[in-house]
Amino acid sequence: MHSPSKTERLWFSHMLESESSEDRKLGTEERKRIHDVLARSEEFDRFLQLKFPNLKRYGLEGGESMLPALDGLFSSAAQAGVEHIIIGMPHRGRLNFLTGLLKYPPSALFHKIKGGSELPEEYGAAGDVISHLTASPSLQYRGASKPVKVSLLPNPSHLEAVNPVALGKTRAKQFALLKELQRVGETDCFPGDRVMCVQLHGDASFTGQGVVMEGLGLSNLPHYTVGGSVHLVVNIGYTTPASSARSSLYCSDVAKMINAPVLHVNGDYPEDVQRAIDIAFKYRNYFRKDVIVDLIVYRRWGHNELDEPAFTQPLMYEKIRSRRSVPALYEERLIDENVLTKEAADSVRAEHKEFLSSELAAAASHKPGSALSIMQGQWKGTVWPASKQAVWDPETGVERDTLKTVGRASVTVPEGFEIHPRLQRHVKHRLSAMETGEGLDWATAEALAFGSLMLEGYDVRISGQDVGRGTFSQRHAMLVDQRTEGVVVPLNLALECDGRLELANSSLSEMGVLGFEYGVSWEKPDILPIWEAQFGDFFNGAQVIIDTFITSAETKWLKQSGIVLLLPHGLDGAGPEHSSSRIERMLQLTNDPYTFDTAAEPVNVNMNVAFPTTPAQYFHLLRRQVKRNFRKPLVVAGPKGLLRLAAAASSLSDLAEGTRFRPVLDDPAISDHGAVSRVVCLTGKLYYDLVKERQKRQLAGKVAFVRVEELSPFPFQSVLDVLSRYDGAKEIFWLQEEPRNQGAWSHVEPRLNAVLERLGRSEALIKGRKEDAVPAPGIASLYAAQQKRVIDAAFDGLQ
Ligand SMILES: Cc1ncc(C[n+]2csc(CCOP(=O)(O)OP(=O)(O)O)c2C)c(N)n1
């Protein structure tokens, strides 16, 4: 065994050697249960093969021991007091697991296989393939005082991508439970005691997918631990031989990075498998750390049942084909040992076959349930975003006195706590903004959003690299005592409320951390889960999570999420990779309509994308996330240069009662709209550079800058309302600093033109940089010349 910890090594030797072989023997009932699970799995695979020979079912033949492993794990966990298990798993044996252990009705599966939907039709969902189906039954195990609820999460085809999501959901559930227990004075519960994460893997993906290492890397971090996951690697082999698929001896060797123990067990011996998983569970429960079971099995068919494995592995498959199946071998053993009669074994199989036949007959009349689990339980009270009851634009303003209380609280430290001398300015600035009601910067508005939500009972969690202080040293939501390095989160300390702010400084991961945060968003609606990229440019390491969960979970699985992505964005001479959140890509991922149809509004877009230019707008966006009666992902292209820019500051009155987010901001400097000869539409921080330049060129009143603050859904009506004021304008165009093939233009063009058409105007043009392969150049003089041309374009020809 590989472990640098003597305590753990001793624990294992005690665990393995203290029991005699007699003690280890399973009882008759337990052995019959194993047989039952195996035999039914084999019959299920045979039945599917017979009835649906062209189906890719990713059967479990050869790997059937996965089921007794999971059954044993659930049983051990339930007996130890675990009440909820969250599972992320891939395709292999999923249908066997769903129907064999998770009470998924085979009739529902057959209905789906025959082309039906797994979801109620009235929601217009796109649905997903059979190997991503889910279930969340409550299972009662012998010896357990309570049932255990097992939730198998939906997942995309991208192998391993679901694992951080499962971790995040587990953590959020634990956090909510611990808060609840603290409220009633019960403090003897730790993360993991009642909620457990189980991660299943294939051998090739466990070795090859980087997100596995990212998840393992999170496992022992304070804001990411779940008290240990049990990992089960279903080591069934891969179409490419191991010698070409990995550089390590074992597929599980990646777990050595966190010194997680690995138990290798031969799947031909299901009782050993159950013993291994039981030990793994006990280890996880005792040490509250991750543990791996490497279940060594084989795959009787190819990657799927339509694939011929002998193309590439003829010798191995000659051996495999001569083997008796695992269920058959176990059955023979139990018959030999008089645990089971041949007749009893046959009747287990016959009854299951009969059951499956009756379920197949029932498939034709199967109707997916109309109750959505997402709007039940902790999601009760939310509505479906496409429904008439959905409130898209709630008021998000907050009473001034409350804002002041929060603002002061956000920089309050305990007596004797010594903050860094340079942070005194930060504190003074915030206190004076609260006093005067003016000069609120970005971080202040954010603190006011967080604190006001906490006072209303919401939790806020912000996750990412250095989020406590903020990448640009702007946030300082967590302060450090200069003598002791003790940490305080002033909002948690100074506000008396139920809501908590969790500042989750993360490892240097994007996919793992965003996936984790996304999982948090699935757990409950009364939390604001935020992921901040250090620079927007680095989100692409997490593109899989964005594509396969954030943008598409609602339509694939009817799952809502209020996740917020904060992506610092904007050209400021920082070179190709510190300049762009690739807002064009985010916009391309939305299903925002191209056409202007007021009657169809509000449009249920898959995600909101905004580029706010004032702290107040940011404040309202954050609050809107949880004040809506449904949840929707939000991408915020965040400013870097605006964080402390005096010209961008907001006043308390912009956040006060009666205010809300405004998707379009007209130019506040224009008093006579009819006299304006040019209207420049834009989004983001470029606005402030243009205003400055307009002043310098003394062109006040001649050119107006209209900011589109929300890009998805495109605010057709607001844009129309604003532009119709400029009836004397000779030209209206779009200006952006991003290269022409990037930025918001490709999204804006057809939509802005739809508005201009209503106004009887000709199509809009774009001005700014030309097409480029990079978001920004790295040569300073080149950047400056390009940026000057962008600014000049707003004023060319005006006098
Ligand atoms: C990220 C990703 N890459 C490639 C694939 C295509 N693919 C689907 S299953 C599979 C084999 C996975 O092997 P393993 O993890 O050992 O699981 P097994 O199917 O053998 O049980 C591959 C390559 C995928 N689904 N996801």
The ligand as a Gaussian input file, in Angstrom:
#p B3LYP/6-31G(d) Opt

LIG

1 1
 C      -13.773000      13.661000     -22.805000
 C      -14.206000      12.523000     -23.670000
 N      -13.368000      12.050000     -24.601000
 C      -13.744000      11.010000     -25.395000
 C      -14.987000      10.451000     -25.251000
 C      -15.442000       9.293000     -26.148000
 N      -15.524000       8.061000     -25.320000
 C      -16.679000       7.623000     -24.819000
 S      -16.498000       6.274000     -23.862000
 C      -14.847000       6.215000     -24.141000
 C      -14.000000       5.140000     -23.530000
 C      -13.829000       5.378000     -22.087000
 O      -13.045000       4.406000     -21.531000
 P      -13.107000       4.119000     -19.992000
 O      -13.028000       5.393000     -19.233000
 O      -12.088000       3.097000     -19.660000
 O      -14.577000       3.567000     -19.775000
 P      -15.246000       2.255000     -20.459000
 O      -16.108000       2.729000     -21.596000
 O      -14.162000       1.369000     -20.903000
 O      -16.079000       1.672000     -19.374000
 C      -14.460000       7.261000     -24.959000
 C      -13.074000       7.497000     -25.419000
 C      -15.833000      11.012000     -24.293000
 N      -17.077000      10.568000     -24.104000
 N      -15.414000      12.019000     -23.492000

